[in-house]
Amino acid sequence: MHEHDNPRTRPAPGRVPRGPALAALALVLVLTGPVAGLSAQDMDAAPRPMNIVDLIDVPTLGDPRISPDGTRLLFVRRDADWEENGTVAHIWRVDADGGNLIQVTNGENGETSPRWSPDGSRIAFLARRGEDEHTRIYLLNAMGGEANALTDHPTAVSSITWAPDGSGIYFVASDELSEKEQAARAAGDDVFAFDENYQQLHIWRASVDDGEASRVTEGDYSVTGYSLSRDGTHIAFHRGESPLFEGVDRREVWVIRADGSDARQLTRNSVPEYNARLSPDNQWVAFHADSNEDFDFYYNDNLFLVPASGDGEARILLPDMPHGVDAIAWSGDGEAIFFRANSGVREELMRVDIEGERLTQLTEGDHQVINWQYAPAVDAHVFGLNRADNRGDLWVMSDDGPERVTHVFDYLTEDFLQPRQEAIRWRGEDGIEVEGLLFYPLEYEEGTRYPLVVQTHGGPASSDKFQFSTAGNFVQVLNGMGYFVFKPNYRGSTGYGDDFLRNMVGNYFDQAHLDVMTGVDHLIDLGLVDGARMAKMGWSAGGHMTNKIITHTGRFKAAASGAGAANWVSMYAQSDIRVYRTPWFGGTPWEEDAPVDQYWQDSPLREVWRVSTPTIFLVGEEDARVPMPQSVEMYRGLKHNGVPTHLYVAPRAGHGWTELRHQLFKANVHLEWFERWVHDREYEWEEAPGDEEEARATTTAEESPRPG
């Protein structure tokens, strides 16, 4: 029995790792070239390994927007706020050449969604300030000053877009509760019908002159996404039976005039569709969907075109394209479509010419293109490049090629040691090539074997890419403690073609878990990994994989399963989404001759009796995607069978843990568990900023002599 097995009774931790982690730090300082020969005084300024709080404190940049004349950018910077136990976002402005970086807003609750007016003189954004009951649209002079609220809508607004003439701003908002409904809720008469307690979402237009809002769409349906045409006369939108994610496959593409008239349905299928965009001449609508050319479901996302008139069928643009499509935009002249392409461990920007369907790659590197926006008026792209050494500084690209704009993340390599990151490939059990990412220990020496942590991504229709890792998987901390971290893009991942993705259709755990284990064996065969010191972790589909792996093999010394599925039959009903899961098992568990045997065959709970790996489970108490009972089922199975285990539940948390102290706990409990079972050594927990000072102040006050 270890003294610190229960985190609630752990000793007061410090922010800087101690014990084995401190020893690893000392080893890094000896072995790393740039600090060799430095004095003790110089050592204080030398780059050091990152800890958990360092990772949580890394800001994010998002929603960049190019000004109408192309000379300036707006973007949102989000930072950790430990006093509020969350993050706060503010709007910043910078010249396109990187100069004159300033913070534009500083409201207590933050601001998002900056949008330039068509003439560049004003900025619209979303915020909830002062006595605001809901999020509202605010307007600000682009040169600075005080922002003024434009709207006073009875519900929260989102998805704002300026009319091209600057006279109005379109937005999406839910319908208001009736007076009777409001009175009932106020009286505590709040029993609700499950899956029916929602208000429909619709498009509105606010006049910039007086803020008066007029309805554009109305009816017993929801607008789940929209895009205004370049000339402001039409709107392409996605229309669903409700705002619930459950109905994503029943949302279709429509076009309507900007005044709400002449609605036309363009698609009729049963696949999820995204990002409908009107061509500059309003003749076509482009979108992407999880389907093949016949609109069969569960394929890598591909590009489609459909006549905006409603007189014609949608057609696939690139039937043999090997990449997945993540976002799209029409070129300024309408002769091409730009899109973000998932190519496995990389995400690039590409262009396809409509005539001839010629594909051109516009970016290239070991990176992930994120937060991409295209400004047709100046024919320029703005995006972030998420790389191993950079969380996503902004770049602008025109005919002259990409130019870096911001340098927010330079400190990550100036202040901290960053791990070596590389793509690796190996053969799966059936001979198919599989790819993944490997992160090296900071103190890596060739010829020495190191412990390994295997992290499997969520989705599963996703892929791990070159990027600066976050506090959610704390790769840099693990590397600083001497672990390799391995992220395999197992069968079922996107970016590797449809056959690779669809290996899960009809049998979820066919090759996926075997891909993980053949990847592990490959690392052992290369002489990198010590096969006797390995741990496994993952969240969501990565948690499903962890649950499967611990029933498949006892080779891992420790495991951590985050929001993972245990029983696919109960999971199917409990989750807020089913459409993506139905293909895995060949039908629903509720139909006649239901494939229940396949559901149970692929359920980790079926073989929970095999588990010998000490495993912790983590889940959000309000997780709708992979609800808490799934983790309870696995936890109780292990506990009954005498396998060391704990289940940690985060109050208020959904599928992701967003509160900073929850994130810190999550990383700490993983690291403590791995250190205990992989190395049989103790780990001292990091504290939140300020906690150590408060503890010292309390101790000092208690020890001070009392006046008498």
KALIN-V412801 format. One line per field, one symbol per residue. ss: DSSP state (H for helix, E for strand, L for the rest). A space follows every 10 residues. Layout:
ss=???
This chain:
ss=LLLLLLHHHL LLLLLLLLLH HHHHHHHHHH HLHHHLLLLH HHHLLLLELL LHHHHHLLLE EEEEEELLLL LEEEEEEEEE ELLLLEEEEE EEEEELLLLL LEELLLLLLL EEEEEELLLL LEEEEEELLL LLLLLEEEEE ELLLLLLEEL LLLLLLEEEE EELLLLLEEE EEEELLLLHH HHHHHHLLLL LLLLLLLLLL EEEEEEELLL LLEEELLLLL LEEEEEEELL LLLEEEEEEE LLLLHHHHHH LEEEEEELLL LLLEELLLLL LLEEEEEELL LLLEEEEEEE ELLLLLEEEE EEEEEEELLL LLLLEELLLL LLLEEEEEEE LLLLLEEEEE EELLLLEEEE EEELLLLLEE ELLLLLLEEE EEEEELLLLE EEEEEEELLE LLLEEEEELL EEEELLLLLL HHHHHELLLL EEEEEEELLL LLEEEEEEEL LLLLLLLLLE EEEEEELLLL LLLLLLLLLL LLLLHHHHHH LLLEEEEEEL LLLLLLLHHH HHHHLLLLLL LHHHHHHHHH HHHHHLLLEE EEEEEEEEEL HHHHHHHHHH HHLLLLLEEE EELLLLLHHH HHHHLLLLHH HHHHHLLLLL LLLLLHHHHH HLLHHHHHHH LLLEEEEEEE LLLLLLLHHH HHHHHHHHHH LLLLEEEEEE LLLLLLLLLH HHHHHHHHHH HHHHHHHHHL LLLLLLLLLL HHHHHHHHHH HHHLLLLL
